[in-house]
């Protein structure tokens, strides 16, 4: 893993992005990894390593840098949860999207990149991945258990590249009513594939997470890898 610095589009400063490169690949597509509310933490870094092992470039920007650079916390204690929610509530999501667009452009120009780049996000990052589907030219976008997607339905007509949604049936942060609202709004969109994973909770694919479900995670990650292989190569 390497750390690089990127300049914010609004001129307010620079932020870190962490890069994992595949071994033995002449050129590779890139995946912009979008963090949960816990920052670019150990679980996200494991995902970066896995993507590199699969032959992709992975790059994860620090989206909390305007509040506190270098956040790396887990889901294991109440204090960490409180800090995570405070950081999420303090995040300007429109600025985060601008930071992600900067990261996307950088990903396409990294040494060894073939110029094709997707986004993949989890929880808060899952929401931001959907926003990247509606607001950026990413070549594909993948959202794991994205939150508050129901208030993005007005943007769904802007989707013009493959978008994959992984939805936890028993997500404690996304009610069945919200899930239905989102699915109905996307029903006729040919760019979108949505999958519901039965009997699992939010963050079922977080490595080492309290709600990790090996079966659902393996199925979801397989679908993700298949899409990335199709789009990025």
C-alpha positions as CSV (number, residue, x, y, z in Angstrom):
1,X,0.0,0.0,0.0
2,X,1.2,3.5,-0.9
3,X,-0.2,6.8,0.3
4,X,-0.5,9.6,-2.2
5,X,-1.7,13.2,-1.9
6,X,-4.5,14.7,-4.0
7,X,-5.5,18.4,-4.2
8,X,-9.1,19.2,-3.5
9,X,-11.0,20.7,-6.4
10,X,-12.2,23.6,-4.3
11,X,-8.6,24.7,-3.4
12,X,-9.1,24.1,0.3
13,X,-6.2,21.7,0.7
14,X,-5.0,18.2,0.0
15,X,-6.1,14.8,1.2
16,X,-4.6,11.4,1.4
17,X,-5.5,8.4,-0.8
18,X,-4.2,4.9,-0.2
19,X,-3.3,2.8,-3.2
20,X,-3.0,-1.0,-3.6
21,X,-1.4,-2.2,-6.9
22,X,-1.8,-5.6,-8.4
23,X,1.3,-7.7,-8.9
24,X,2.3,-8.9,-12.3
25,X,-0.2,-6.8,-14.3
26,X,1.0,-4.7,-17.1
27,X,-2.1,-2.6,-17.1
28,X,-5.2,-2.8,-14.9
29,X,-8.5,-1.1,-14.2
30,X,-9.0,0.9,-11.1
31,X,-11.5,0.8,-8.2
32,X,-12.2,3.9,-6.1
33,X,-13.0,2.4,-2.7
34,X,-15.4,4.6,-0.7
35,X,-15.2,4.3,3.1
36,X,-17.8,3.5,5.7
37,X,-18.4,5.9,8.6
38,X,-15.2,4.4,10.2
39,X,-12.7,6.0,7.8
40,X,-10.2,4.2,5.7
41,X,-10.0,1.6,8.4
42,X,-8.5,-1.9,8.6
43,X,-11.6,-3.5,7.1
44,X,-11.5,-1.3,4.1
45,X,-7.7,-1.8,3.7
46,X,-8.4,-5.6,3.6
47,X,-10.8,-5.0,0.7
48,X,-8.1,-2.9,-1.0
49,X,-5.7,-5.8,-0.7
50,X,-8.3,-8.3,-2.0
51,X,-9.0,-6.1,-5.1
52,X,-5.3,-5.9,-5.8
53,X,-5.0,-9.7,-5.5
54,X,-7.7,-10.0,-8.1
55,X,-5.8,-7.9,-10.5
56,X,-7.3,-4.4,-10.0
57,X,-5.8,-1.2,-8.8
58,X,-7.6,0.0,-5.6
59,X,-7.5,3.6,-4.3
60,X,-9.3,4.7,-1.1
61,X,-9.4,8.5,-0.4
62,X,-9.7,9.9,3.1
63,X,-13.1,11.6,3.0
64,X,-13.0,12.8,6.6
65,X,-9.9,14.9,6.1
66,X,-11.6,18.2,6.5
67,X,-12.8,17.1,10.0
68,X,-10.0,14.7,11.1
69,X,-7.4,13.2,8.8
70,X,-6.4,9.6,9.1
71,X,-9.5,8.2,10.9
72,X,-9.2,4.4,11.3
73,X,-11.8,3.0,13.8
74,X,-13.9,-0.1,14.0
75,X,-17.4,-1.2,14.9
76,X,-16.4,-2.9,18.2
77,X,-17.1,-0.2,20.8
78,X,-19.8,2.3,21.7
79,X,-17.2,5.1,21.7
80,X,-16.1,4.3,18.2
81,X,-19.7,4.2,17.0
82,X,-20.4,7.7,18.5
83,X,-17.3,9.1,16.9
84,X,-18.2,7.5,13.6
85,X,-21.8,8.9,13.6
86,X,-20.4,12.4,14.5
87,X,-18.0,12.2,11.6
88,X,-20.7,11.1,9.2
89,X,-23.1,13.9,10.4
90,X,-20.3,16.4,9.9
91,X,-19.5,15.3,6.4
92,X,-20.4,17.6,3.5
93,X,-21.5,15.0,1.1
94,X,-21.4,17.3,-1.9
95,X,-17.8,18.1,-1.2
96,X,-17.1,14.4,-0.6
97,X,-18.4,13.7,-4.1
98,X,-16.0,16.4,-5.5
99,X,-13.1,14.6,-3.6
100,X,-14.2,11.3,-5.1
101,X,-14.3,12.8,-8.6
102,X,-10.7,14.0,-8.0
103,X,-9.8,10.5,-6.9
104,X,-11.5,9.0,-9.9
105,X,-9.5,11.2,-12.3
106,X,-6.3,10.3,-10.5
107,X,-7.1,6.6,-10.6
108,X,-7.4,6.7,-14.4
109,X,-3.9,8.3,-14.6
110,X,-2.0,6.1,-12.1
111,X,1.0,4.2,-13.4
112,X,-0.3,0.9,-14.8
113,X,-3.9,2.1,-15.0
114,X,-5.7,1.3,-18.3
115,X,-7.8,4.4,-17.8
116,X,-11.0,2.6,-16.8
117,X,-12.3,3.2,-13.3
118,X,-15.2,2.2,-11.1
119,X,-16.3,3.1,-7.6
120,X,-17.3,0.7,-4.8
121,X,-18.6,1.9,-1.5
122,X,-20.0,0.5,1.8
123,X,-22.7,2.0,4.1
124,X,-22.1,5.7,3.8
125,X,-19.8,4.9,1.0
126,X,-22.6,2.8,-0.6
127,X,-24.7,6.0,-0.7
128,X,-21.8,8.0,-2.1
129,X,-21.3,5.3,-4.8
130,X,-24.9,5.8,-5.9
131,X,-24.3,9.5,-6.0
132,X,-21.2,8.9,-8.1
133,X,-23.5,6.9,-10.4
134,X,-25.7,10.0,-10.8
135,X,-23.1,12.7,-10.7
136,X,-19.9,11.3,-12.3
137,X,-18.6,9.5,-15.4
138,X,-17.3,6.5,-13.5
139,X,-17.4,3.4,-15.7
140,X,-19.3,1.4,-13.1
141,X,-20.5,1.8,-9.5
142,X,-21.1,-0.7,-6.8
143,X,-23.0,0.0,-3.6
144,X,-23.0,-2.3,-0.6
145,X,-25.9,-1.6,1.9
146,X,-26.1,2.1,1.0
147,X,-28.0,4.2,3.4
148,X,-30.5,7.0,2.7
149,X,-30.9,6.1,-0.9
150,X,-34.6,7.0,-0.9
151,X,-33.8,10.7,-0.9
152,X,-31.7,10.2,-4.1
153,X,-34.5,8.9,-6.3
154,X,-34.8,12.3,-8.1
155,X,-31.3,11.7,-9.4
156,X,-31.8,8.2,-10.7
157,X,-32.5,9.2,-14.2
158,X,-28.9,10.5,-14.5
159,X,-27.5,6.9,-14.2
160,X,-25.8,6.1,-17.4
161,X,-23.3,3.3,-16.5
162,X,-23.7,-0.1,-14.7
163,X,-24.8,0.3,-11.0
164,X,-24.9,-2.8,-8.7
165,X,-26.7,-2.6,-5.4
166,X,-26.2,-5.2,-2.6
167,X,-29.0,-4.8,-0.1
168,X,-29.3,-6.5,3.3
169,X,-32.8,-7.7,3.8
170,X,-32.7,-7.1,7.6
171,X,-30.7,-3.9,7.4
172,X,-31.3,-2.1,10.7
173,X,-30.5,1.3,9.0
174,X,-32.6,0.8,5.9
175,X,-36.2,-0.2,6.5
176,X,-38.2,-2.5,4.2
177,X,-40.2,0.6,3.1
178,X,-37.1,2.5,2.1
179,X,-35.8,-0.6,0.3
180,X,-39.1,-0.8,-1.7
181,X,-39.0,2.9,-2.5
182,X,-35.5,2.6,-4.0
183,X,-36.2,-0.7,-5.9
184,X,-39.4,0.7,-7.4
185,X,-37.6,3.9,-8.5
186,X,-35.0,1.8,-10.2
187,X,-37.3,-0.9,-11.6
188,X,-37.2,0.3,-15.2
189,X,-33.5,1.4,-15.2
190,X,-31.6,-0.9,-17.5
191,X,-28.2,0.1,-16.0
192,X,-29.1,-1.2,-12.5
193,X,-28.8,-4.7,-11.0
194,X,-30.1,-4.9,-7.4
195,X,-29.7,-8.0,-5.2
196,X,-31.3,-8.6,-1.8
197,X,-29.5,-10.9,0.6
198,X,-32.0,-12.7,2.9
199,X,-31.6,-12.9,6.7
200,X,-28.6,-10.7,6.9
201,X,-28.0,-7.3,8.6
202,X,-26.2,-4.1,7.6
203,X,-22.5,-4.6,6.9
204,X,-22.8,-8.3,6.2
205,X,-19.7,-8.1,3.9
206,X,-17.4,-6.1,6.3
207,X,-14.3,-8.3,7.0
208,X,-14.2,-9.0,10.7
209,X,-17.4,-7.0,11.3
210,X,-19.9,-7.9,14.0
211,X,-22.6,-8.8,11.3
212,X,-20.3,-10.4,8.8
213,X,-22.0,-13.3,7.0
214,X,-19.6,-15.5,5.0
215,X,-22.2,-16.9,2.6
216,X,-23.8,-13.6,1.7
217,X,-20.5,-11.8,1.5
218,X,-19.0,-14.5,-0.8
219,X,-22.0,-14.3,-3.1
220,X,-22.0,-10.5,-3.2
221,X,-18.3,-10.2,-3.7
222,X,-18.5,-12.8,-6.5
223,X,-21.0,-10.7,-8.3
224,X,-18.9,-7.6,-7.7
225,X,-15.8,-9.2,-9.1
226,X,-17.6,-10.5,-12.2
227,X,-18.9,-6.9,-12.9
228,X,-15.5,-5.4,-12.3
229,X,-13.8,-8.0,-14.6
230,X,-16.3,-7.2,-17.3
231,X,-16.1,-3.4,-17.1
232,X,-12.5,-2.8,-16.2
233,X,-10.6,-5.0,-18.5
